[in-house]
């Protein structure tokens, strides 16, 4: 690329405000993995490892997903999907892929649904054992419209940077709320139900047949297949700028709007809770109230697990933390521990009784 072209692209990017606007994709460098860095033998959809990245899977075969250090220059992590068990027969309704979401109120600067709507560009680094044509689908949840484009992986086992621009949409509105705004799907496998439509030249009402139209690779046809993705960036305008790196702390906080997990690192650890014994079987009241790291997208679904214990001023034993955890988008409250042997009205403490397996988590992910 000539220097003149580079300067022209930078000027265009500056006018679009993409040089100093943050990346609209959360965890695009795949550095945050609160749930763990790997998950094997997956046969269903869901977030399995890397925060904000949903594995899509329906049909035969299974996949492994992990945080990998196989990366292009400039990055430390990638998301790796491996074929764990192959499925040589692709059914019409079967699929596998990757999906991420951009919250609706984070999309308002795009001005979709108005005459001032702006084009958007997504760029990413991708690597696969399978060369060929892959589909990337953009879906606008509020007005249920989509645009599917394709990209080509030319060299096996080699990172390639891809840049795809989607035009402004002056008719489809993205509501200013905490729902889904834009979702992107990287297809890895798609049966005829999702590929049987026609190539798209613009946004159109959603139909299954066009969701993966043009996709021509079956990721699950060989157990040796691998796919890597990192450096995913979404920005305003028609020019892809260099990846905007965040500190790990900032990236983690963006992820914790949707999911967080506190893990005890020692007995009497940070998940300890104070309360009182209310009968011979329960230490309760407000055992503990805490604030989420950031305001969550919505009131999260809370979970507790691992090894817990309790002590009461007059004795007691065999306590476990009950699944009595309530939460708003700002606070969580553990309600009770159950056990035996304590006396009513006396102080109680609940604490983790193992160095590393007691946890509390909250999920406000998109369904």
N, C-alpha and C positions, 0 to 999 in steps of 0.2 A: 504494500500500500504506500502511495506517495505521501510525502510530508504535507503537501497541500490538502490531500484528501483527509488526512488525519486531523488537521486543523479545522477543516470544514465540518467533520463529524463532531469534534469537540464543541464547536460553536452551536451546532444543532442540538447537541445534548444539553448545553447550557441553557438555551432558550426553552427547552422542555423541562428544565429544572431537575434533570436526572443526575447531574454531576454531584449535587449535594443533598438530594433526597435519599432517604434510607432505602435499602432493598426491601421490597414489599413481601418477599418470601422469607418466612421465619426459618432459621436454622438451615439456610442454604448451603453452608459449608459442612454440614453433618457432624458438628462438633459436640452437640448435646445428646446424651443418651441416658436419660434418667431411669428408664425401665431396665437397663442393662445393655450390654454391647453386642449381644447375639441372641438369636432364637432359631431353633432348628425344627425341621419337619413340619412347617406350617401348611395347613390345608384349608385355611379360612382367611377372610379379610380382617384387617385391624392394624393398629400401630403395634409393632412387634419389638422394636428396638429404638431406632433413631426418632427423637421427638419430632412431631409434626408430619411425619411421613408414614402414610397408610399403605400397607400391602393390600393389593386386590387379588383375590384368588377365588375361583369357582370352577369346580370340575376335578379331573384326575391329576395325579402327580402332587408333589409337595415341594416347598422351597425353604431354603435357609436364608436368613437375613442377618447382616452384621455391620458393625462399624469397622471399616477397613482403613489401613494405612497405605494401601495401594492408591496413589493419587497422582494427578498431574502437577507440574511445577507450580509452587505458590500455595499449595493446600496441605493440610495435615490429615484430613479424614475424608472418606467417601462412604456412601451407602453401597453395600455389596449384596446382591441377590444371587444365590446359587440354586441350580436345579438339584434338589435332594433326591427325588425319585421321578423318573421320566414317565411321560404319558404319550405314547406314540399315536394315539387316536384323538384328534381334536374335534370335540363335539360342537355343534352349532352355537350353543349357549355358554361355552366355556371361555374363561379369560384369566389372565394374570397381568399385573401391572403395578404401578406406583401412583399415589395421588397425594397432593397437598392442597390446602385451602388458604385463601386470603379472606380474613374477616371483612364483612360488608362495610363497616364504618371506616376501615382502613383503605377503602377503595374510592372514597368520595372525591379525592383530588383528580380522579380520572374523568369526572363530570359525565359519565355515561348517562344516556337518556336525555341529553341536552344538545343544543347546536354547537356547544363548545367542547364536546367530547374529544378525548385525546387517544391517539394510538398508543399501544404498549408493546414493549419488546422483552422477551424472555430469552436468557442465554444460559447455557449450562455446559459442563464437561461430561462426556459420556464415553464409556468403554464397554465392549462386548466381544465375546468369542464369535458371535454371529454377525457377519456383515449383512447388509440389506436395508430395506425400507421399514422405518418405524413410524408409528402415528403418535402425535401429541394432540390431545383434545382439551380445548378451553370450554368451560360450561359456566354460564351465568345463572345462578340458582333462582333469583327472584322472578325473572321472566322466562326461565327454562329455554334458553337459546344456547347454541353451541357453535363452535368453529373448530374443525379438525384439520390440522396440517401435518405434513410428513417431513421427515428428515432422513438422511442416509448415513449409515456407518460404513465407511469405505475400507478400513483396515482393521483386521481382527486384533484383539488384545492391545489396542493402542488408544489412548485418550484423544478424543477429538472435541473441539469446542463447536457448539451449534448455537445459532442465533435465529430466532423466529419472531417476526413482527405480526401482531394482530391489529387490524385497523380500528379506528374509533367507532364506537357504537352509539349513534345518536338517538336510538329508539328504545333500547333495553335499559331500564332503570335498575340501579343497584341501591336498595334501600339503605338508609342511614341507621343501621341497627347492629346488633351483635350476632347476626346470623351469617350464613355463608354468602360471600360476595362472589368470588371467582374460585373455581376449582380446576386444577390442571391434572390430567391423567397421562402418564407415560405408559403406553401399551407395550406389553412384552409378548402377549399371546391373546388372540381374539378369534373366536369362531365366526361363522358366516352371519350369525344374528347381528353382529356388531361391525362387520366389514362389507355387508352386501349392498350398501347404498352407493351413492355417486359422489365423486370428488366435489369438494365444496369450494366455492369462490367467495363466500362471505358468510356472515352469521345467518343461522336459520333455526326454526323451531326444533327442539330436540327430537331425534328419532334414533332408535337403537342402531339401525343399519348404517348410519353415518358416524357413529361415535368413534369408531376405529377404522374408518374407511381408508384404504390404502396401506394398512398395516400388512406386512408380508413375512413376518418372522414368527416362528413358534418356539418360544423360549424353553418349553418343557419337552422338546423332542429328543433331548440328549442330556444325560446326567452330568456331562462335563460343562454345560453352559453356565456362564457367569455374566453379570451385568453390573456396572459401576456407574454411580451418578454423584456429582458434587459441583460446587460453584454455581448453584442455581440462583439466578438473579432476575427480578422483574422490575422494570422501570418504565417511566413515561417516555414516549417518543419512539422514533424509528432507529435509534442508534444504541448499540450495546456498549456501555462504558465498562472500565475495569471493575472487577468485583470489589464491593465495598465491605471490607473486613470490619467486624465488630470485636470488642473484647469478649472473652468467654462469659464474663459476668453479665454484660448487656444481653448477649444472646440467650443465656440461661433465663434471665428475667422475662424476655419475650416468650420463651417456651412455657414458663411457669404461669402465664395467664391461662393456659389450657390444661396443664398437668404439673403437679409437683409431687415429690416423694421425699419425706423425711425418714432417714434411716438412723437408728441408734448406733452410735459407735462405741458405746461402753455401757455397762450396767449403771443404773442411776443416770442414764444419759439424758439428752435434751428433750425426750418425749415424756419424761416424768410428769405426773399430775397429782395435785393435792385436792383433797375433798374430805368427806366425812362418812362414817358408817351409818346407814339409815335403817338397817335391820340385820339379822344374823346372816343373811345371804348376800347383801349388796353394800358396797361402798359407792356412794353416789353423790347427788347434788350436782353442782358444776365442778366436775373433777378437774377440768382444765379448759381454758379458753385461750386461743392463740389467733394471731393475724396471719393471713396468707402472705407469702412473699410479695405479691403484687395483687391488685384487684383482678379477680378471675373473670373470664368471659361471662359466666353465669354461675349460679350456686352449684358447686361441684358435687359429684357423687363420691363419698368418702369411703375409704377402706382401711382397716387395721389388720395387722397380722404379726406373726412371730411369737416370741416367748416373752410373757409379761408376768409380773408378780405384784403383790401388794402387802403392805404392813399396816396394821391397825394398832392404836395405842394400847388396847387390851388384848392383843393377840389376834390370831386368825391365820388361815393358811389356804393354799390351793386356789389362789385368785387368778383369774384370767381377765383380760380386757374384753368386754362385750363389744359387739358391733354396734354400739349405741353412739355413733358419731354424727352430729348434725353440722350443717355448714350453710353460710350465705356466701356471696361472692367476696366477702371481706374477712369473715371469721369462721373458725371451726371450734366445736365444743365437744369434748368427750364426756359421756354421761355417766357411765358406771363400770365398775368391775364386779364380777360375781365370785363368790367363794363361800367360806363358812368360818364360824368361830369368833367373829368380832362382836363387840357390844355396841348397841345403838348410841349415836351421838358423838362417838369418839373420832378423833382425827385419823385420816387414812392417807397413805401415799401409794400411788401406782407407779411402777417403774419397769423398765425393760430388764429382763433377767438374763439376757444373752448379749454378747458383745456386738453382734452384727446382724441379727435377723429380725428385730422388732422394727416395725415401720408404720407410718401413717401416710396415706396418699389421698389426693383429691384430683378428680378428673372433670374438666369442663370442655372436653374435646367435642368436635362436631360428630354427630351420629352418622 
